[in-house]
Amino acid sequence: MAKRRRVFAWSPLRELMKKAGAEIVSRDAVEQLLFYLEERAKKLTASALKLAKHSKRKKITQDDMKLAIEML
């Protein structure tokens, strides 16, 4: 079975988890967090895109993303 290519890098996320206080982090835990972050990013981007289209724009701006984050 082919590995699924991730959008986010595994090692920096694992390091972030350690900085948050986790001394030992399993590969499965990092994979689960990666999956969650990817899905969340997709939903936020879709929401921001709707806001941009409503304003008759193709480009998602920082304000679109801020509003999308506040809405979700």
C-alpha positions in Angstrom: 0.0 0.0 0.0 1.4 3.4 -1.0 1.9 6.0 1.8 -0.3 9.0 1.7 1.6 12.2 1.2 1.0 14.7 4.0 0.6 18.4 3.6 2.1 19.1 7.0 5.5 17.8 8.0 5.6 15.1 10.6 8.8 16.1 12.5 7.9 19.8 13.2 4.5 18.8 14.5 6.0 16.2 16.8 8.4 18.8 18.1 5.5 21.2 18.7 3.7 18.5 20.7 6.9 18.0 22.8 7.1 21.8 23.4 3.5 21.6 24.6 4.7 19.2 27.3 4.4 15.8 25.8 7.6 14.0 26.7 7.0 10.9 24.6 4.8 11.1 21.5 3.8 8.0 19.5 3.7 8.0 15.7 0.0 7.2 15.8 -0.7 10.3 17.9 1.2 12.5 15.4 -0.7 10.9 12.5 -4.0 11.6 14.2 -3.2 15.2 14.8 -2.0 15.6 11.2 -5.3 14.1 10.0 -7.3 16.5 12.2 -5.2 19.6 11.1 -5.6 18.7 7.4 -9.3 18.3 7.6 -9.7 21.5 9.7 -7.6 23.4 7.2 -9.7 22.2 4.3 -12.9 23.3 6.0 -11.5 26.7 6.9 -10.2 27.3 3.4 -13.6 26.3 1.9 -15.3 28.8 4.3 -12.9 31.5 3.4 -13.3 30.9 -0.3 -17.1 31.3 0.1 -16.4 34.7 1.8 -14.1 35.8 -1.0 -16.6 34.7 -3.7 -19.3 36.6 -1.9 -17.1 39.7 -2.3 -16.7 38.9 -6.0 -13.0 38.0 -5.5 -11.0 34.9 -6.4 -8.2 35.5 -3.9 -8.6 34.6 -0.3 -7.4 37.4 1.9 -6.2 37.4 5.5 -9.6 39.0 6.5 -11.5 36.1 4.8 -9.4 33.6 6.8 -9.9 35.5 10.1 -13.7 35.5 9.5 -13.7 31.9 8.6 -11.9 31.0 11.8 -14.3 33.1 13.9 -17.3 31.4 12.2 -16.1 27.8 12.8 
